[in-house]
Structures are given as C-alpha cells and as structure tokens.
Amino acid sequence: SQNAAREATRVMGLASELASTNAGLTVREFPVISAPVFARGFIDRGMRSGILGTQTRAKVITLYVDDMAAWRRITGFQNPNGVWLAKLSGGKIIASMSSGQLRTAADVQRFIDAR
C-alpha cells in the first residue's frame, strides 16, 4: 500500500543516514509480498520504477511468501503498513522492532546499538 511505502521510505531514510556514520552497518529493504507467481514480474517492475536511484534500488530485495499469516506469526510482526527492522549477527536475529517504535534518528541509533 502507499502507506507502507511511505513508512518504508521514512524508516529507510533514517537508517541509511545512520549507516553513513556507522562503519560496518549495511541497510537493506525487504518488502514482503504475497502474490501469485504470474504477477511477480509485473510487481517487481512496478516497484523498481517507483524507487529513485540505482543505489537505493540495489538495496531493495522483494520477498514473496505464499502464506503471509505464517510469516507474520513467525516474525511476530502484524502491522501491514509498518516496517519491521531486524538486526542480524552470525545469521541470527539479535534485535527487532517495528517502525512504530522508530520515530527519530535517535530511535534508530538505539536499535543499531542494541546487542
């Protein structure tokens, strides 16, 4: 939805700004979509055309899931218009939070600093 896209842009902007000052921090966006296989190419092209700049576009990887309810259950993330951030280390999620908790760059910095 447009609300989800706006929220992703806002949170990714905060995270990308902090990545420029935090060595070793890599920011990626993974939109999670449930869509039939035949529609995925169309969705990918539409999403790419809406992302300005090749550097930003290179940081977006779309994940297609067959069962959105199962994905939400596994991640604990229930807000379809929000953004779920995960901090990974050694292939494991060591911290996560939803975008409702991320209002400012200081909020994102606290998330980055979480161990």
N, C-alpha and C positions, 0 to 999 in steps of 0.2 A: 504494500500500500504506500501511498505518498507520505503518510505519517511515519511509517517505518523508515522510509528512505531519508526523510528529513532528520530523524533521530540518529540514524547511522552516520549521516554526514556530519552532524554536530559532534557526536562522540569520537568519530574517527579523526576529525579535525583537532580535537583536544589531545588525543593520543598521539597523533602524528607530530604535533607541535612539541610534545614532551619527548618523543623519540629523537628529535633533532638535538636534544640536550642530554640524553641518557645513553651513553655508549652501550652497545650490545642489545638495545631494545629494538625489536622488529615488530612492526604493526601490520596485521593482515585483517581483511574483512572477509567473512564467510557468510554471505546471505544463505539462509536455509529455506528451501522451497520444496513444496510437494506439488509435482506437476507430472502429467503423463509424458512418457518418453518422446512421443511425436511433437510435443510442444516445446521441448527444452532448447532446441536450436533457436527458435523464434524468441524465447525468453532471453537467452544469452545475448543475442544480437541487440535486443531492445535495451537490456541493462548496460551493455558496453556503450551504446550510443548515448546513454544518459550520464556516463562517467567522463568528466572532462579530464583530459591529460593522460598521456600514456603511462606516466609514473604511477598515478593514482589507480588507473585501470589494472596495472600489473599486480597491485596489492589485493585485488578482489578475486576470490575464488568461490564460485557458486556451488553449494552442496545441495544435491537433490535427494530427498528422502521419500520413501514410499509411505511411511507411517509417521505423520507429524505428531500425533498424540504420543507415540512411543518415544520420539526424540525429546519431546517436552518432559515426559516422565523421567527419562534418563538424565537430562540436564537439570531438571527442576525449574526450567525457565518457562513461564506460562504467558508472558506478555507478547502478543503477536506484533505489536507496534514498537516494541522496545529493542534494545541491543543487549546482548549477553556477552560480557567480556570474560575471557579465561586467560589466566597466566599459566604458562606451561614451563616445566623444568624436567628434564630427563624423560620426556614423553608422558608426564602425568600432570593433571590439573592441580596446581598448588593454591590457587585462589580464583574465585569467580565472583562476579556481581552483575547486577542488571543496571541498565542505563539510568533508571530512576534514582539510583544512588550516586550517579556521576553528573553533578550539575556544573562543576567548575574544574579548571585545570588542577587545582589543589586536590580535588577528589580523585582524579585520575592518577596524580602523583602518589597519593596514599595507596592506591591499588597497585601501582608499579612497585612501590617499596614493600608491599606485603610479602611475607616469607612463608 
